[in-house]
């Protein structure tokens, strides 16, 4: 592995660059992957949405995705109401689905939960994991179907967010 | 941004990820070694496919740097995990940009890759994120 030939050094970021930037050492910093624009913005915890991320979305794909996001919100709300001990861990994840729904369709509303309450916290977490995985697949599908490129970008981010919820939920089981 | 530019950014991201995983993978504990090696393989494979997509889009794939300056020293298992989480999460945005520029199967692969990287980042200790609004939440793990 070429990496083993040179031990990376800790370097303070040049002025104007984030100290978190991982930059190639030899030239071409402007196009380096970890440059300050795309890469950092995309992963920073304080990332701003891209200019297209909040663009009005075509009604069908976006509103259908928003409705499914709100079904997830309802599921989280039901689980939290049934197992209050999980609230601290689950509420932030449910809130992310609220944010997803709002970014797709501001008029979408959270439906009353149709699911019956799981018998145990472990069953509830298993149900949430299954729902997140299903939602991730649905968001990938809706990303492909999106007519508007900015909507496709938003839906790819939402799919990523839902994927990120799965290991977090798994860590809560046991 | 054109499709060629978006995929070229992914190639550069994957090159940096391969470097980061090579460095960090040698420093995680034995129990995480297989996961790090799987991640390294995944980043190499993704680099190859993204490079082909640059060419298909009429661009020239970028070449990897010899080495990269890391944002922090990898001196422990914790810093090794943090570096892998960092590069995985950064790739999410690059794949989302590629999804915007691509269509059909290529867009599907971009979206799946965004999700794969976001998921792996959390297994390395990152917090789940609502990427479009950029709000990180407290770790649920």
Interface residues (C-beta under 8 A of the other chain):
Chain A: X1 X2 X3 X4 X6 X8 X9 X10 X11 X13 X19 X20 X21 X22 X23 X24 X25 X26 X28 X31 X32 X33 X34 X38 X39 X40 X41 X42 X43 X44 X45 X46 X47 X48 X49 X50 X52 X53 X88 X89 X90 X92 X93 X95 X96 X99 X100 X103 X136 X139 X140 X143 X144 X149 X150 X152 X153 X154 X155 X156 X157 X158 X159 X160 X161 X162 X163 X164 X165 X166 X167 X168 X169 X171 X172
Chain B: X8 X9 X12 X13 X14 X15 X16 X18 X19 X20 X22 X23 X26 X62 X65 X66 X67 X68 X69 X70 X71 X72 X73 X74 X86 X87 X89 X90 X91 X92 X93 X94 X95 X96 X97 X99 X100 X101 X103 X104 X107 X108 X110 X111 X112 X114 X115 X116 X117 X118 X119 X121 X122 X123 X126 X127 X128 X129 X130 X131 X132 X133 X134 X135 X136 X137 X138 X139 X140 X141
